[in-house]
Amino acid sequence: IAATYRGQVMVGVIYDPHRDELFTAVRGRGAYMNGDAIRVGTQSVLGDAIVAMGAPPGEESMNMSLRGIQVLMPRVRTIRMLGSA
């Protein structure tokens, strides 16, 4: 869930019930997982990045996710999806 103001995301919340993790972020105030501050990785080259993603149910959203994977896969180290080994 996210809230925007004048076209910019101001606050966001994601809950992962599989891991019981709550992610929250407020623009300009940082991001948190279960109340503990988190930071982005230090990779400066996209090819070193590991991308984690999921796809909401539904054919249209799955097709959008697959298009994103096609664009990202050649440019990143790997893409992981929930439940993948």
N, C-alpha and C positions, 0 to 999 in steps of 0.2 A: 504494500500500500504506500502511495506517495501523495504528497500535497504540493501543488505548484502555486507560484505567485508570479504574475507577469512573465510566464513562460519558463521560469526556472524552478527546478525541484528544490523545495525548502526543507522538507522532512520526509523520511522514508522509514518503513518498518517491514521486516521480513521475519517470519517465524518458520523454522524448519522442525516439524514435529518428529521427524525420523531421528534427529539428534538432540531434540529439546533445546534448540539454540534460538535465541531472539536477537536479531540484528536491528539496531536503530542508528539513525544518523540525522543530524540537524546541520544545515548549511552553516559553515563557519565555526562549528563547535565539535567537529569530529564524529567518529563512528565507534560503535560499541557492540560487543557481543556479550549477552547476559550481564550487562553493566560494566564490563571491563573494556578499556580502550583498545582498539585495534588499528592497525596501519596497513597501508598497501605494501606490496613487496618492493624490493629495491632494484628489481630488474630495470635496466635502462634500454634494453634491446627487446623488441616485441618477440623475436624468435626464441628468447629464453623463457617466455611466460608460459605458465600452465593456466589454462582457462577452465573454470568450473561453471557449469550451466545446467539448467533444467528446462523442460518444455511443459507448458500447461497443457492439459488434455484438450483435444479437439483437433480436427484435421487442419484447419487454417493456421492455428498457432504452431502445430508441428511442422507444417510446410515452411513457415517463416523461420523457425529454428534451424531447419535443414539448410535453408539458403544461407543463414548466418554461418553455419559450420563450414559450408563450401568456401566461403570467403576467408574465414579465419584459419582453417586447418593448414593451408600451405605457409602461413605466416607466423605461427606459434609453435612452441615445443610440443604441446599436446592439448587436447580438449577432454575434460572429464565430465561425465554426467552422473547424476545420482544413481547409485546402484551398479555402476560400471566397475570393472576390475582393472 
